[in-house]
Amino acid sequence: MALRLEVSFMKSTFRILVFSFSILTFICGCEKSTGPKKDTTPPAAITDLRIVTDTETPVTLAWTAPGDDGKKGSAVLYSIRYSTETAVLYEWHFASEVVDEPAPHPAGTAEEFVVGDLSPDSNYYFAIKSQDDAGNWSPLSNVAFSVPVAAGGIAFVSDRDGNLEIYVVSSEGSYLKNITQNEGDDWDPAWSWDRRIVFISDRGGGYSDIWMSSADGVYQGRLTSKSNWHCYHPVFSPNGYTITFQVVRYSPSQDSCDVYIVNSDGTGLANLTENSNPWDFDPVWSSDGAKIVFIHNIEIYVMDSDGSDHNRLTYNDDPEFSPMSSPGEGKILFLTLPYPTLVRDLLPGFREYGDYQLSVMNSDGSDRMILASAAYAAWSPDGSRIAYEQGKDIYVMNSDGTSKQQLTTDPACDGQPTWSPDGSKIAFVSDREGNEEIYVMNADGTNKINVSNNPGRDFSPVWAATPAPYWCYAWRN
């Protein structure tokens, strides 16, 4: 009897266990098929992070809000970080994080945030990530770099310290700094797209070499070091990796000048024009960096950036010089010096202005056209207009020579125009106060401001990130 009860009890227990397992299986199956899924979709990467104030600190960032899942809904958190080195942003935890980031708005909303406590002397690179309510982080945004006063201003040459030094000044004149500060002479500044400055210096002793500096002058390095070299006219390639320049060598038998290149880290030094003709000079890059335009035997030539495939573009009896490639439109601007003017220039104490011809042609040398009588010229950043010096004043015109407009009318000498990166302003040199100074005006000639404001000579202005001509440091006699 006891045995039968035990068996019945065990059967009942088994039925209960089977029934419980069935219920558990049913419940689990219901949760698997109808319960909420785990959120694994991160917010979309922000692709339009940008700086909307670039003349002074603090820096204002702007971007479009992403969603919770991709581009839908709202994220819940932003993480904004910055560094003075681009690479650091890709090692996210090493970058500096801002505080009090804003809460994200719905996807598609225009967002802004002000980053303070930044040095006006340094470049800063910014990136942003967003997080959703499930803890998913978005990919890294595009990297936006700030343009602080020192980096977004105008580089120029000054002798106010008793020797030639390179200064950087803001477009309003509120910030000014000597970035070279040495006993040698420094001249011929030119900017890279990422706000480095290449220049010529004779601080090495007797000869002039290529040097490079950060926009604040903190980091400086020598790129060339050759005896009997006199370097001139350095120009960064569009990508900032390479510099082309000319080297003059003096010798008892024959002086010569050749076009060279060197990488921005000092490697890859190469002579691109070594040949029987001793004078090749005035090198400039094409807008895509694939070619170099230069002067050979007083004519304009073009070659590949490695020095191969030299092609002649002009056939003219008069000397031609200062070629300038247009920003992306396949044009070359250049100056011609008619022989009668050349002869007059060689006479001591005699010089007439306005006899130089400013011309334009296609990058293959076709459709050559005289635009104006001019001594200096510069393309606007978009290639649609040209600023130039005629006589003793600054003018602008369309790239086809139409709609000429005189911007300066002072009896003094105004020259060496260079455009701001956005094309809204023009910097130039004027001696209207009795000595050469750097002025800035609107592109229509209004609101002229003296930004250098010193009894010394200030000249050779070059605006940051502008494909402007880089003239010889010497101002008019």
Secondary structure, DSSP 8 states (H G I E B T S, - for coil): -HHHHHHHHHHHHHHHHHHHHHHHHHHHHHHHHHS-------B------EES--SSSSEEEEEE---SBBTBS--SEEEEEEESSHHHHTSGGGSEE-SS-----STT-EEEEEE-S--TTS--EEEEEEE-TT--B------EE---HHHHSEEEEE-TTSS-EEEEE-TTSS-EEES--SSS-EEEEEE-TTSEEEEEE-TTTSSBEEEEEETTSSSEEE----TT-EEEEEEE-TTSSEEEEEEEE--SS--EEEEEEEETTS---EES--SSS-BEEEEEE-TTSSEEEEEETTEEEEEETTS---EE----SS-EEEEEE-SSSSEEEEEE--HHHHHHHHSTT---SS-SEEEEEETTS-S-EEEEE-SEEEE-TTSSEEEEEETTEEEEEETTS-S-EE----SS-EEEEEE-TTSSEEEEEE-TTSS-EEEEEETTS-S-EESS--SS-EEEEEETT-------S----
